[in-house]
Amino acid sequence: MSLRTNLPDFDNASWGNHQPDASNIVVQKDFGVLRQSFSNDTGRFDVSVPPLEQHVLVHFIGQTPGEYEVSLDRVPDDAPGKRLRNTYVLPVGVTSRWRGPVSRQHQCLHFHFSSQWLVQVAEESEIATSASQLGIQAGTDDPPLDGLLRAITAVGDDLTTCYAEHWSVLVGLRLLRTAPRSRRLSMAPWRLARALALAEAHLDQDVSLSDLAAAAGLSRFHFSRAFREAMGEPPHAHVRRLRCERAAAMMMNTTMTLAEVAQACGFAHQAHFTTAFRRVYGTTPGRWRADRMS
């Protein structure tokens, strides 16, 4: 028996003797979201996925004790302890095979994006469309992306089409903004990585342009121009967006007041937080939280 979700890459997979359960299914023309799980704790699954028609991000919410084996384009993933990594990004055309213990603890989120949809998101956000040429990622070290994925996980069974599209766009934007850039990049990748690491590690503090430039080992002028070329936005806008993304995750996953969230995310005061959040999300933090908690 084959599982039909109307997500071609999910439906085309060969699930063998262990059919998964699929819930929170939202499928539109160019994107889709679903939650995958198992309803029993017996045996091992062995899933083969033919060349992908769309880009796919798989985020694992839970996994059971035991060994997993993952191959991407026939290359084994050497994850420590033969465990699953937190997130896998699989571009169009990639094949994969997944083997591991069947368990009700094993759950994951699937995001599927067409190439055209990701290009459109890039164009609407004034990001170079070359960023939409994704590469294989086995595991991600990206706290903002992890926060977004945890936030949509917390929605439970109340995933609407509008909500799914909202979070798909945010996830797509994060992939675009962290994708390797073109060879015209005028800042070495290691310099950019140092600046990004400093910004993300000190979101609760007032990190200056001089601090970021110093981390990259560049002058402020050179750093500002190179950063915008690499990331598609100036340094101050990038830091503001990271703070707002962290704030959004806190509002979804904690009971902290808006003032406490503002302070934890490095905003001078709540009014500053409100202004910055509205620029990124188009609404106030209070209304954004209320809309998602109602």
C-alpha positions as CSV (number, residue, x, y, z in Angstrom):
1,M,0.0,0.0,0.0
2,S,1.4,3.4,-1.0
3,L,0.9,6.6,1.0
4,R,-0.6,9.5,-0.9
5,T,0.0,13.0,0.3
6,N,0.2,14.8,-3.0
7,L,3.8,15.7,-2.3
8,P,5.5,13.9,-5.2
9,D,8.8,13.3,-3.6
10,F,7.2,11.9,-0.4
11,D,4.8,9.7,-2.4
12,N,7.5,8.5,-4.8
13,A,9.6,7.1,-1.9
14,S,9.8,3.3,-1.4
15,W,8.8,2.7,2.2
16,G,9.1,-1.1,2.2
17,N,7.2,-2.9,5.0
18,H,6.9,0.1,7.3
19,Q,4.5,2.7,6.0
20,P,4.7,6.0,8.0
21,D,1.9,8.1,9.3
22,A,1.6,11.6,7.8
23,S,-0.2,14.5,9.5
24,N,-0.4,18.3,9.2
25,I,-0.3,17.9,5.5
26,V,-0.4,21.2,3.6
27,V,0.2,21.0,-0.2
28,Q,0.1,23.9,-2.6
29,K,1.4,24.1,-6.2
30,D,5.0,25.0,-5.4
31,F,5.5,24.1,-1.7
32,G,4.3,21.6,0.9
33,V,4.7,20.7,4.6
34,L,3.9,17.6,6.5
35,R,4.9,15.8,9.7
36,Q,6.0,12.2,9.4
37,S,5.9,9.6,12.2
38,F,5.4,5.9,13.0
39,S,2.5,4.3,15.0
40,N,4.5,1.4,16.4
41,D,7.8,0.4,17.9
42,T,8.7,-2.7,15.9
43,G,11.4,-3.4,13.3
44,R,13.6,-1.2,11.2
45,F,12.5,1.1,8.3
46,D,14.4,1.2,5.0
47,V,13.3,4.1,2.8
48,S,14.7,4.7,-0.7
49,V,14.0,8.1,-2.3
50,P,14.5,8.5,-6.1
51,P,15.9,11.8,-7.6
52,L,14.0,14.7,-6.0
53,E,11.7,16.8,-8.1
54,Q,11.7,19.6,-5.5
55,H,14.1,20.9,-2.8
56,V,13.4,19.1,0.5
57,L,14.3,20.1,4.1
58,V,13.9,17.3,6.7
59,H,14.0,18.3,10.3
60,F,14.0,15.6,13.0
61,I,11.9,16.3,16.1
62,G,12.7,13.0,17.8
63,Q,14.6,9.7,17.3
64,T,14.8,6.5,19.2
65,P,17.9,4.9,20.6
66,G,19.7,2.8,18.0
67,E,21.7,3.1,14.9
68,Y,20.6,5.0,11.7
69,E,22.2,4.8,8.3
70,V,21.8,7.7,5.8
71,S,23.2,7.8,2.3
72,L,22.8,11.0,0.1
73,D,23.6,10.5,-3.6
74,R,25.0,7.1,-2.6
75,V,27.5,8.7,-0.2
76,P,27.1,7.5,3.4
77,D,26.6,10.2,6.0
78,D,29.2,9.7,8.8
79,A,27.1,11.1,11.6
80,P,28.7,10.6,15.0
81,G,27.4,7.5,16.7
82,K,25.3,6.6,13.6
83,R,22.6,9.0,14.8
84,L,20.4,11.2,12.7
85,R,21.5,14.8,12.3
86,N,19.1,17.6,13.3
87,T,18.3,18.8,9.7
88,Y,19.0,17.7,6.2
89,V,18.8,19.9,3.1
90,L,18.4,18.0,-0.1
91,P,18.4,19.8,-3.4
92,V,16.5,18.8,-6.6
93,G,17.9,15.7,-8.2
94,V,19.4,14.2,-5.0
95,T,18.8,10.5,-4.2
96,S,18.8,9.2,-0.7
97,R,18.3,6.1,1.5
98,W,17.3,6.1,5.2
99,R,17.4,3.1,7.5
100,G,16.8,3.0,11.3
101,P,14.6,1.7,14.1
102,V,10.8,2.1,13.8
103,S,9.5,4.0,16.8
104,R,6.7,6.3,17.8
105,Q,9.5,8.6,19.1
106,H,10.8,9.0,15.5
107,Q,9.2,12.1,14.1
108,C,10.2,14.7,11.5
109,L,9.0,17.7,9.6
110,H,9.2,17.9,5.8
111,F,9.4,21.1,3.8
112,H,9.2,20.8,0.0
113,F,9.9,23.8,-2.3
114,S,10.0,23.9,-6.1
115,S,13.0,25.7,-7.7
116,Q,10.7,28.3,-9.1
117,W,9.1,29.1,-5.7
118,L,12.5,29.5,-4.1
119,V,13.7,31.8,-6.9
120,Q,10.5,33.9,-6.4
121,V,11.2,34.2,-2.7
122,A,14.7,35.3,-3.5
123,E,13.5,38.0,-6.0
124,E,10.8,39.3,-3.6
125,S,13.4,39.6,-0.9
126,E,16.1,41.2,-3.1
127,I,18.4,38.3,-2.6
128,A,20.6,37.1,-5.5
129,T,18.8,34.3,-7.3
130,S,22.0,32.3,-7.5
131,A,21.4,31.6,-3.8
132,S,18.5,29.4,-4.8
133,Q,21.0,26.8,-6.1
134,L,21.1,24.9,-2.9
135,G,23.8,22.3,-1.9
136,I,23.4,19.2,0.1
137,Q,23.6,19.8,3.9
138,A,23.8,16.9,6.3
139,G,23.2,18.7,9.6
140,T,23.0,22.5,10.1
141,D,24.6,24.7,12.7
142,D,22.1,27.5,12.4
143,P,20.3,28.6,15.6
144,P,17.9,30.9,13.8
145,L,16.8,28.1,11.5
146,D,16.5,25.7,14.4
147,G,14.3,28.3,16.2
148,L,12.0,28.5,13.2
149,L,11.7,24.8,13.0
150,R,11.0,24.4,16.7
151,A,8.3,27.1,16.4
152,I,6.4,25.3,13.7
153,T,6.8,22.1,15.6
154,A,5.0,23.7,18.5
155,V,1.9,24.4,16.4
156,G,0.8,20.8,16.8
157,D,-2.2,19.8,14.8
158,D,-3.5,23.3,14.0
159,L,-1.4,23.9,10.9
160,T,-3.4,26.0,8.4
161,T,-2.4,26.7,4.8
162,C,-1.6,30.3,5.6
163,Y,0.5,29.4,8.6
164,A,2.3,26.7,6.6
165,E,3.1,29.2,3.9
166,H,4.3,31.8,6.4
167,W,6.8,29.4,8.0
168,S,7.8,27.9,4.6
169,V,8.8,31.4,3.4
170,L,10.8,32.1,6.6
171,V,12.6,28.7,6.3
172,G,13.2,29.3,2.6
173,L,14.6,32.8,3.3
174,R,16.9,31.3,5.9
175,L,18.2,28.8,3.4
176,L,18.7,31.5,0.8
177,R,20.6,33.8,3.3
178,T,22.9,31.0,4.4
179,A,23.5,29.5,1.0
180,P,27.1,29.6,-0.4
181,R,27.5,32.7,-2.5
182,S,29.0,33.2,-5.9
183,R,32.7,33.4,-6.6
184,R,32.4,37.2,-6.9
185,L,32.2,37.3,-3.1
186,S,34.8,40.0,-2.1
187,M,35.1,38.6,1.5
188,A,36.7,35.3,2.2
189,P,34.2,32.7,3.6
190,W,36.1,32.4,6.8
191,R,36.0,36.1,7.4
192,L,32.2,36.1,6.8
193,A,31.8,33.1,9.1
194,R,33.6,34.9,11.9
195,A,31.4,38.0,11.7
196,L,28.2,35.9,11.5
197,A,29.3,33.8,14.5
198,L,30.0,37.0,16.5
199,A,26.7,38.5,15.6
200,E,24.7,35.4,16.5
201,A,26.6,34.7,19.7
202,H,26.0,38.2,21.1
203,L,22.4,39.0,20.0
204,D,21.6,40.1,23.6
205,Q,24.3,42.7,23.4
206,D,24.9,45.9,21.4
207,V,27.4,44.6,18.7
208,S,28.8,47.5,16.7
209,L,29.8,47.6,13.0
210,S,33.4,48.0,14.3
211,D,33.1,44.8,16.3
212,L,31.8,42.8,13.3
213,A,34.5,44.3,10.9
214,A,37.2,43.5,13.5
215,A,36.0,39.9,13.7
216,A,36.3,39.7,9.9
217,G,39.7,41.4,9.9
218,L,38.5,44.2,7.6
219,S,37.9,47.9,7.6
220,R,34.4,49.0,8.4
221,F,34.0,50.4,4.8
222,H,35.2,47.2,3.1
223,F,33.3,45.0,5.5
224,S,30.0,46.8,5.0
225,R,30.2,46.5,1.2
226,A,31.4,42.9,1.2
227,F,28.8,41.9,3.8
228,R,25.9,43.3,1.8
229,E,27.2,41.6,-1.4
230,A,27.5,38.3,0.5
231,M,24.3,38.3,2.5
232,G,22.0,40.5,0.4
233,E,21.5,43.0,3.3
234,P,23.6,45.4,5.3
235,P,25.1,44.3,8.6
236,H,22.7,46.3,10.8
237,A,19.6,44.8,9.0
238,H,21.0,41.3,9.3
239,V,21.6,41.7,13.1
240,R,18.1,43.2,13.5
241,R,16.5,40.3,11.6
242,L,18.5,37.7,13.7
243,R,17.3,39.4,16.9
244,C,13.7,39.4,15.7
245,E,13.9,35.7,14.6
246,R,15.2,34.8,18.1
247,A,12.5,36.9,19.6
248,A,9.8,35.1,17.5
249,A,11.1,31.8,18.7
250,M,11.1,32.9,22.4
251,M,7.5,34.2,22.0
252,M,6.4,30.9,20.6
253,N,8.3,28.6,23.1
254,T,8.3,30.5,26.4
255,T,6.0,32.5,28.6
256,M,8.4,35.5,28.8
257,T,6.8,38.9,28.7
258,L,7.5,41.1,25.7
259,A,9.8,43.3,27.8
260,E,11.8,40.2,28.9
261,V,12.0,39.0,25.3
262,A,13.2,42.5,24.2
263,Q,15.9,42.5,26.8
264,A,17.0,38.9,26.0
265,C,17.3,39.8,22.4
266,G,19.4,42.9,22.8
267,F,16.8,45.6,22.2
268,A,17.3,48.8,24.2
269,H,13.6,48.8,25.3
270,Q,10.3,47.4,24.3
271,A,9.5,50.3,22.0
272,H,12.7,49.6,20.1
273,F,11.8,45.9,19.9
274,T,8.3,46.8,18.5
275,T,9.7,49.0,15.8
276,A,12.3,46.5,14.7
277,F,9.9,43.6,14.8
278,R,7.4,45.4,12.7
279,R,10.0,46.1,10.0
280,V,10.8,42.4,9.8
281,Y,7.4,40.8,10.3
282,G,5.0,43.6,9.3
283,T,3.2,43.6,12.7
284,T,3.8,44.2,16.3
285,P,5.2,41.5,18.6
286,G,2.1,41.4,20.8
287,R,-0.2,40.9,17.8
288,W,2.1,38.4,16.2
289,R,2.1,36.3,19.4
290,A,-1.6,36.6,19.9
291,D,-2.4,35.5,16.4
292,R,-0.3,32.3,16.9
293,M,-1.6,31.5,20.4
294,S,-5.3,32.0,19.6
